[in-house]
Amino acid sequence: MLLNEFLKEHRRVEKLEATVMQQQKGSQAATAEQQREIRALTARLEQQALQIQKVSAQLEAKKSSPQIVLNNQ
C-alpha cells in the first residue's frame, strides 16, 4: 500500500515536471518573439529618426535661403 502511494506521487511529480518544462519552453519562445519585435521596432524608429533629420535639414535650408519677391505693377 505504501508503494502504491509512492508510485502515485511519483507520477504526479513527473506530470508536474513535464508541465513546468512546457511552460518554460513557451516562455522562452515568447521572449524570443518579443526580442525580435523589439529589434524590428528599434530599426523602424531609427529609420524615422533619419527621415525627421532629413526633413528638418530641408526646412532649415529653406529658412536660410533668401527669397525674392516680385512686384508686378
WOWORA-V787065 format. One record per residue. N is the residue number from 1. RES is the residue in one letter. SS is DSSP state (alpha for helix, beta for strand, coil for the rest). PHI is phi in whole degrees, 0 to 359 (* if undefined). PSI is psi in radians with two decimals (none if undefined). Layout:
n = (N | N)
res = (RES | RES)
ss = (SS | SS)
phi = (PHI | PHI)
psi = (PSI | PSI)
This chain:
n = (1 | 2 | 3 | 4 | 5 | 6 | 7 | 8 | 9 | 10 | 11 | 12 | 13 | 14 | 15 | 16 | 17 | 18 | 19 | 20 | 21 | 22 | 23 | 24 | 25 | 26 | 27 | 28 | 29 | 30 | 31 | 32 | 33 | 34 | 35 | 36 | 37 | 38 | 39 | 40 | 41 | 42 | 43 | 44 | 45 | 46 | 47 | 48 | 49 | 50 | 51 | 52 | 53 | 54 | 55 | 56 | 57 | 58 | 59 | 60 | 61 | 62 | 63 | 64 | 65 | 66 | 67 | 68 | 69 | 70 | 71 | 72 | 73)
res = (M | L | L | N | E | F | L | K | E | H | R | R | V | E | K | L | E | A | T | V | M | Q | Q | Q | K | G | S | Q | A | A | T | A | E | Q | Q | R | E | I | R | A | L | T | A | R | L | E | Q | Q | A | L | Q | I | Q | K | V | S | A | Q | L | E | A | K | K | S | S | P | Q | I | V | L | N | N | Q)
ss = (coil | alpha | alpha | alpha | alpha | alpha | alpha | alpha | alpha | alpha | alpha | alpha | alpha | alpha | alpha | alpha | alpha | alpha | alpha | alpha | alpha | alpha | alpha | alpha | alpha | alpha | alpha | alpha | alpha | alpha | alpha | alpha | alpha | alpha | alpha | alpha | alpha | alpha | alpha | alpha | alpha | alpha | alpha | alpha | alpha | alpha | alpha | alpha | alpha | alpha | alpha | alpha | alpha | alpha | alpha | alpha | alpha | alpha | alpha | alpha | alpha | alpha | alpha | alpha | coil | coil | coil | coil | coil | coil | coil | coil | coil)
phi = (* | 295 | 296 | 299 | 297 | 298 | 296 | 299 | 295 | 297 | 297 | 298 | 296 | 298 | 297 | 296 | 297 | 295 | 297 | 298 | 299 | 297 | 294 | 295 | 297 | 297 | 295 | 295 | 294 | 295 | 296 | 297 | 295 | 297 | 295 | 297 | 296 | 297 | 297 | 295 | 295 | 297 | 297 | 296 | 297 | 296 | 297 | 295 | 298 | 296 | 297 | 297 | 298 | 298 | 296 | 298 | 295 | 296 | 297 | 296 | 295 | 292 | 295 | 280 | 281 | 289 | 248 | 254 | 250 | 259 | 256 | 264 | 244)
psi = (-0.73 | -0.65 | -0.72 | -0.77 | -0.72 | -0.80 | -0.67 | -0.84 | -0.66 | -0.78 | -0.70 | -0.77 | -0.72 | -0.72 | -0.74 | -0.71 | -0.69 | -0.70 | -0.75 | -0.75 | -0.75 | -0.72 | -0.68 | -0.73 | -0.74 | -0.71 | -0.73 | -0.69 | -0.73 | -0.72 | -0.76 | -0.72 | -0.73 | -0.68 | -0.68 | -0.75 | -0.71 | -0.75 | -0.73 | -0.76 | -0.68 | -0.74 | -0.74 | -0.72 | -0.70 | -0.71 | -0.75 | -0.67 | -0.71 | -0.74 | -0.71 | -0.73 | -0.74 | -0.83 | -0.72 | -0.74 | -0.70 | -0.77 | -0.72 | -0.69 | -0.68 | -0.64 | -0.74 | -0.33 | 2.37 | 2.52 | 2.46 | 2.26 | 2.23 | 2.30 | 2.01 | 1.92 | none)
